[in-house]
């Protein structure tokens, strides 16, 4: 590992001191499966593959102050990617990553994952179940699970869009193909919404057993009449 990268390595104490600042984002770039099993509270799961979503949503800018939690063996490669992508406020990365956090017995969070057939079995028996469909609105309108709620991923940067998501709902997150599951879940948790589960494989996986679900479409909104024509 090169010397400049060594200088960006942060001890637990340095890492925690930086994350006390509200403007600093904790970005965990580990694969979704590892992230879901345990992560530092308030971290967002953003990988080189999903950073485009975070930028498009306005969650992350090139000048956002960032500290990283990185996957073992990919420290140099991941740091090089974000540096080359012109993120200008990289404060460093946690030395030895999430394992170091656990070794110091720090609090951690996790995300519950469910298979699509589990969702199908839960729907009839849970009156507080809410399916949160994060696909684009025009796609949702064409077909969605009956009574599901549309909240496109790109709208989640606005806390007001989540005003109806409170803790008495059992929220199941349904994305397009599962790629953005943990990004979505970690964003909701960062904003204080914790009673959530992610549906593995998303809509793409769900269609493999579509006979177990009831679907509906969104009726087009009637066009407003022009009062000048009446």
Backbone torsions as a table, in degrees:
resi	resn	phi	psi	omega
1	UNK	NA	138.1	-175.4
2	UNK	-76.2	161.7	-174.3
3	UNK	-63.0	-38.8	-179.3
4	UNK	-63.6	-33.7	177.6
5	UNK	-73.0	-37.5	176.5
6	UNK	-57.0	-39.0	-177.7
7	UNK	-67.7	-17.8	-179.6
8	UNK	-92.9	-2.9	178.3
9	UNK	-72.0	130.4	-175.0
10	UNK	-113.6	134.5	171.6
11	UNK	-71.3	167.7	176.1
12	UNK	-54.2	-44.0	-177.5
13	UNK	-64.8	-44.1	178.9
14	UNK	-64.8	-43.1	-179.7
15	UNK	-60.0	-48.9	-178.5
16	UNK	-65.3	-37.0	178.9
17	UNK	-62.1	-42.3	179.7
18	UNK	-67.0	-38.9	-175.0
19	UNK	-77.3	-5.7	173.0
20	UNK	-71.6	-19.4	179.3
21	UNK	-80.4	127.1	-176.2
22	UNK	-60.4	-28.5	-175.8
23	UNK	-78.5	-14.2	-175.4
24	UNK	-88.3	128.1	178.7
25	UNK	-99.3	137.2	171.5
26	UNK	-92.9	117.2	179.4
27	UNK	-110.7	117.0	179.1
28	UNK	-101.7	115.0	-173.4
29	UNK	-98.7	9.7	180.0
30	UNK	-68.7	159.0	178.0
31	UNK	-57.2	152.5	-175.8
32	UNK	-54.6	-39.1	-177.5
33	UNK	-63.3	-39.2	178.2
34	UNK	-72.4	-41.8	-179.5
35	UNK	-60.4	-46.3	-176.8
36	UNK	-61.0	-32.0	-178.3
37	UNK	-74.8	-15.3	177.8
38	UNK	166.5	133.1	179.6
39	UNK	-154.2	164.0	-179.4
40	UNK	-71.2	128.6	-179.1
41	UNK	-52.0	138.8	179.7
42	UNK	78.3	-1.7	175.4
43	UNK	-72.3	150.6	173.4
44	UNK	-109.2	136.1	179.2
45	UNK	-86.9	95.9	-178.8
46	UNK	-127.1	116.6	-179.6
47	UNK	-106.2	169.7	173.7
48	UNK	-53.3	-29.2	-179.5
49	UNK	-77.6	-25.3	-176.1
50	UNK	-112.3	2.1	-178.7
51	UNK	-62.5	-27.9	179.5
52	UNK	-62.9	-35.5	177.6
53	UNK	-64.9	-45.2	-177.0
54	UNK	-62.6	-38.4	179.2
55	UNK	-70.4	-45.2	-179.7
56	UNK	-61.5	-33.4	-179.3
57	UNK	-79.8	-11.7	-177.8
58	UNK	79.5	11.9	177.6
59	UNK	-71.4	-39.0	-172.5
60	UNK	-127.0	133.8	173.1
61	UNK	-117.2	165.9	-179.0
62	UNK	-65.6	-18.9	179.7
63	UNK	-108.0	16.4	176.0
64	UNK	-72.0	129.6	175.1
65	UNK	-65.6	128.5	-172.3
66	UNK	-131.4	139.6	162.7
67	UNK	-121.5	144.6	-172.6
68	UNK	-110.1	148.6	162.5
69	UNK	-116.6	118.8	-168.9
70	UNK	-115.4	157.9	178.1
71	UNK	-76.1	139.0	176.9
72	UNK	-54.8	134.8	176.8
73	UNK	85.8	-9.8	-178.2
74	UNK	-121.5	18.6	-177.5
75	UNK	-60.7	-53.9	-176.0
76	UNK	-64.0	-43.7	-178.1
77	UNK	-64.0	-44.0	-177.6
78	UNK	-69.8	-42.8	178.5
79	UNK	-63.0	-38.4	178.7
80	UNK	-64.6	-37.8	179.8
81	UNK	-62.2	-50.7	-176.6
82	UNK	-69.7	-31.7	176.1
83	UNK	-67.7	-44.6	179.0
84	UNK	-65.4	-30.3	178.7
85	UNK	-77.8	3.9	172.3
86	UNK	70.5	35.3	167.2
87	UNK	-77.3	118.6	-166.5
88	UNK	-97.8	-8.8	-175.4
89	UNK	-120.3	44.0	177.4
90	UNK	-77.7	116.4	-175.9
91	UNK	-88.4	-17.7	178.9
92	UNK	141.1	-172.2	-179.7
93	UNK	-136.9	151.0	-178.4
94	UNK	-69.9	121.5	179.2
95	UNK	-58.2	128.0	-179.7
96	UNK	63.6	13.1	167.8
97	UNK	59.9	-149.4	-174.1
98	UNK	-64.5	-30.1	177.8
99	UNK	-60.1	-36.7	177.9
100	UNK	-65.6	-40.9	178.1
101	UNK	-60.2	-45.8	179.3
102	UNK	-66.4	-39.5	-179.3
103	UNK	-60.6	-28.8	178.3
104	UNK	-92.4	10.0	175.1
105	UNK	55.6	42.7	177.3
106	UNK	-85.0	155.6	177.7
107	UNK	-64.3	144.8	176.0
108	UNK	-140.3	162.6	179.5
109	UNK	-115.3	169.0	175.8
110	UNK	-148.5	170.2	-178.4
111	UNK	-127.0	130.5	179.4
112	UNK	-80.4	131.8	176.5
113	UNK	-110.9	141.4	175.8
114	UNK	-131.0	150.3	174.4
115	UNK	-79.3	159.5	-178.0
116	UNK	-63.3	-31.7	179.5
117	UNK	-71.5	-27.3	174.0
118	UNK	-66.2	-41.3	176.8
119	UNK	-59.7	-45.7	-179.8
120	UNK	-58.7	-38.8	-179.6
121	UNK	-73.8	-30.7	-176.7
122	UNK	-78.4	-30.7	-173.2
123	UNK	-53.3	-47.6	-175.4
124	UNK	-71.7	-16.7	-170.3
125	UNK	-111.8	-2.6	-176.6
126	UNK	-121.3	102.8	-177.4
127	UNK	-69.1	-16.5	-179.6
128	UNK	-101.1	8.7	-179.6
129	UNK	-72.3	131.1	174.9
130	UNK	-125.9	125.9	173.5
131	UNK	-92.6	117.8	-179.7
132	UNK	-101.1	104.5	-175.9
133	UNK	-91.8	115.6	-174.0
134	UNK	-100.3	11.0	176.6
135	UNK	-70.1	165.2	179.8
136	UNK	-60.8	148.4	-171.6
137	UNK	-59.3	-40.6	-178.6
138	UNK	-66.6	-31.0	176.8
139	UNK	-73.0	-44.4	177.1
140	UNK	-56.7	-44.1	-176.9
141	UNK	-59.9	-33.5	-177.3
142	UNK	-69.9	-37.1	177.4
143	UNK	-168.1	134.3	175.8
144	UNK	-154.7	165.4	177.0
145	UNK	-66.6	137.8	-177.5
146	UNK	-54.8	132.5	177.7
147	UNK	71.7	8.7	176.4
148	UNK	-74.4	161.4	-176.3
149	UNK	-111.0	132.7	-179.9
150	UNK	-90.9	123.8	171.6
151	UNK	-143.9	88.6	-176.9
152	UNK	-55.8	144.1	-177.3
153	UNK	-52.2	-41.0	-174.8
154	UNK	-69.8	-11.3	178.5
155	UNK	-92.7	-5.6	-173.3
156	UNK	-75.7	-8.3	176.2
157	UNK	-75.5	-11.1	178.9
158	UNK	-99.9	107.8	-178.7
159	UNK	-55.9	-29.2	179.5
160	UNK	-62.9	-26.9	-179.2
161	UNK	-70.7	-13.8	-178.2
162	UNK	-105.1	15.4	-173.4
163	UNK	-62.2	-24.8	-178.3
164	UNK	-92.2	-0.9	-177.4
165	UNK	-95.9	91.8	179.2
166	UNK	-111.4	175.5	-168.1
167	UNK	-72.0	-10.4	179.9
168	UNK	-82.5	-9.6	173.8
169	UNK	-86.1	146.1	168.9
170	UNK	-98.5	99.8	-169.1
171	UNK	-91.4	125.6	176.4
172	UNK	-109.0	117.5	-177.4
173	UNK	-86.0	124.3	179.8
174	UNK	-119.4	110.9	178.1
175	UNK	-100.9	-176.4	-176.9
176	UNK	-65.2	-58.9	-178.4
177	UNK	-132.4	10.1	178.1
178	UNK	94.4	-11.2	-175.7
179	UNK	-61.1	-36.1	-175.1
180	UNK	-103.6	16.1	-177.7
181	UNK	-54.9	-54.6	-173.5
182	UNK	-74.9	-28.2	172.6
183	UNK	-62.2	-47.8	-180.0
184	UNK	-61.3	-48.2	-178.3
185	UNK	-63.3	-43.2	-178.6
186	UNK	-67.9	-31.5	176.9
187	UNK	-67.9	-44.0	177.7
188	UNK	-61.8	-42.9	-179.3
189	UNK	-66.4	-37.7	178.0
190	UNK	-62.3	-28.2	179.7
191	UNK	-94.9	13.8	171.3
192	UNK	90.8	11.3	179.2
193	UNK	-105.4	108.4	-169.0
194	UNK	-112.3	-18.9	-175.9
195	UNK	-85.2	69.7	-173.1
196	UNK	-132.3	157.2	173.6
197	UNK	-137.1	153.2	174.8
198	UNK	-111.1	140.8	-179.6
199	UNK	-91.5	112.4	-175.1
200	UNK	-63.3	133.5	177.9
201	UNK	83.7	-12.7	175.1
202	UNK	59.7	-156.1	-176.8
203	UNK	-58.9	-37.6	-179.0
204	UNK	-59.7	-43.9	179.3
205	UNK	-71.1	-37.0	-179.1
206	UNK	-60.2	-36.9	-178.5
207	UNK	-65.4	-16.7	177.4
208	UNK	-69.2	-24.2	178.1
209	UNK	-128.5	42.9	-172.8
210	UNK	-63.3	-20.4	178.9
211	UNK	-67.2	-12.0	-179.9
212	UNK	-90.2	-0.4	-176.5
213	UNK	-123.6	156.7	171.5
214	UNK	-104.3	131.5	-176.2
215	UNK	-114.1	161.8	173.6
216	UNK	-150.3	168.3	175.5
217	UNK	-119.0	162.4	176.9
218	UNK	-94.0	124.4	179.3
219	UNK	-69.3	139.8	178.4
220	UNK	-59.8	141.4	177.4
221	UNK	-71.5	135.1	178.9
222	UNK	-64.1	140.7	179.7
223	UNK	-70.9	138.6	179.4
224	UNK	-68.4	138.4	179.1
225	UNK	-74.8	143.6	177.2
226	UNK	-84.0	112.9	-176.5
227	UNK	-62.0	-21.1	-178.8
228	UNK	-73.3	-16.8	-178.0
229	UNK	-95.0	-2.0	-178.9
230	UNK	-105.5	NA	NA
